[in-house]
Amino acid sequence: MSESEMSRNQKWFKLREKINDSLSPDEFLKMKRLCKNEIPERNLDNINNPYNLIRALEDYKDLGPRDYDLLQTIMTTIGRKDIADEIQRDNSTTIQKEATI
């Protein structure tokens, strides 16, 4: 794994943790409702925190360190523009760094 991939993965793990720790119960429920077409209902019903919801999105939608778009859209839709903006900044910075390598 290259240094840029490790950096991208570290940012992704930190982002997942931040979302898990900072979403209110209401924001989590909004996020979960937005994912009803992305994750099979039988699996979605068993998810009880943002971290596991993001993990399910990783499994079903190829969400991850190389594709932040869906998560950024979800954060914007539930009113967490601060996290959506952070995703945009981190993704832009990572792309710029990789372009100079």
Buried (B, 14 or more C-beta within 10 A) or exposed (E): EEEEEEBBBEBBEEBBEEBBEEBEEEBBEBBBEBBEEBBEEEBBEEBEBBBBBBBBBBEBBEBBBEEBEBBBEBBBBBEBEEBBEBBBEBBEEBEEEEEEE
